[in-house]
Amino acid sequence: MGTKSLTRPAAAKLYDQDFVAWASETARLLRLGRLEELDIENLAQEIHGMGDSSRHELRSRLRVLTMHLLKWGWQPGKRSGSWKATIVVQRDEIDDLLTRSPSLRPAVREFITTVYAVAVEEAAAETGLAENFFPRDCPFSVEQILKRGFYPER
């Protein structure tokens, strides 16, 4: 039982009605080389969104990692296995993301700069410490943040 091919308008309509069906049909058309039948506009939008999603994931993981490094360094009496596990997991996931998408590596420094204030805010909220208890600027280098086994000591 063959699948009816879609015209551009039908493919675009399917995108609005059933994203999973649209994605399956788009993949099928690509594999068959039937490029003239593709919903190019939505396909381009989705591919661009995949890149945005990876950038967002990297920023988010750097924020969580930096926040836990702050807690680790500025609250040594409350260190826990959970904090350490979060640091390990975030580094591992960031490493995996940068391995899969090495073009993101140059953005790490910029992302740390942009997420640091939020990491401080979250660390303060979680610890009950004032935000000004933590350094105004990120005290860690990119290399330290990403380095397995680095745990800050104050």
N, C-alpha and C positions, 0 to 999 in steps of 0.2 A: 504494500500500500504506500504509494509515493506521497510526499508532502508537496502541496501546491506551492509553486514559487510565488513570491510576493512582488508586487510592483512597488515603486518608491512610496506612493501614498499609502498603500496597504501596510508596508513595513513601518512607516512612521506612525500609523494608527495603532498597529500592534504594540509599539513602544509605549504608547499611552495606556493601553489596555492591560498588557501582561508583560512586564519587563523580562521575566525568565523565558517566556516563549520567544520574545524578540531576540534575546541574547542567543538562544539555541538556534534560531533560524539564521541569525547573522553569522554565527560560526559555521553553520552548514553551507551558506552561500559563499563564504570566504574559502572554505575547503574545496568547494567545487569551482572556484575561480569565476563565479558569476557576479562580478563586481558591479555591473550595471544595475543589479537588482538591490544593492545595498542601500540602507538608510544612512547615507554618508553623514549627514548633519548630527544625528544622534550618536552614531558610532564615534565620530570625532569628539563629541562632548564627553562620552563615557571614557574614552582613552585619556583625554586630558584630566578627567576626574580621578582616574587611577593614579596619575602622578601627584595630584593634589592630596590624595589620600595618603600616599607614602610620605609626603612632606609633613602632613599633619601628624602622622604616627611618629615620625622622628622627633618633632617638636614636643609632643606629648611625653614620649619616653624620656627625653632629655630633661624635661621639667620634673618628672617623678624621680628620676635618678638624682638630679641636683638637690632636690628637696630632701631626699634621704641622706645624701652626703652631708648636707647642712646639719640635719638632726644628729647624725653620727658624730660629727666633729664638735658641735656646740652643746651637746647634751650627753657627754660620755657616761654619766651615771645611769642613763636609761637605755643604753644600747640593748638591742634584742636580736634574737635569731631572725625574727620577722623582718627587721630593718635590713639585716645583712642579706637575707634571701631576696628582698626586693631589689637591692643594689645589684646582686648577681644576675637576677633575671632580666632587669632592664639593660644591663650591659650586654648580656647575651643576645637579647632581642635587637638591640641597636646594632651590634656586630653583624647579625644576620641580615638586617635591613640594609646596612651599608655594603655587605657582600653582594646582595641581590641587586642593589642600585648604587653602584659606586659614584655616580654623578651627584649623589646627595652629600658626599663627604665634604666638599668645600662649604656647604651650608651649615655644618655643625657649629662652627664658631659664632656665626650670626644668630642661629637659633638659640644657643646658650645665652647670648646677650639679651635676646628678646624674651626668653622665658624665665630669666633669673628673678625678676621682681615678683612674679607669680609664685615661684618656688619658695621665696622668702615668706610671702604671705601665707602659703600653705603650711610651711614649717612652723611659723608662729602660731597659726590656728591649731595645729596638732599638738604642739608642745606647751602652749599657754605662755610662751615667752613673747616679749615685745618684738615687733619687726626690726626695730633699731638695735636689738641685741645681735643680730646677724650682720655680716659685712654688707656695706652698701653696694659694692661691686663684687662680682663672682670671684671668690678667692682661689678657685681651682682652674688650672689650665685645661684645655681641651684634652691633652694627653692624659692628665690625671683623671679626669671624669671618665674617660673611656678605658683606662687601664685596669685590667683584672687585678684584683688584689690590693688596689689602692683604697685605703680607708683613712680619712683625714684625722690627724691628731693635732689638737690645739696646744 
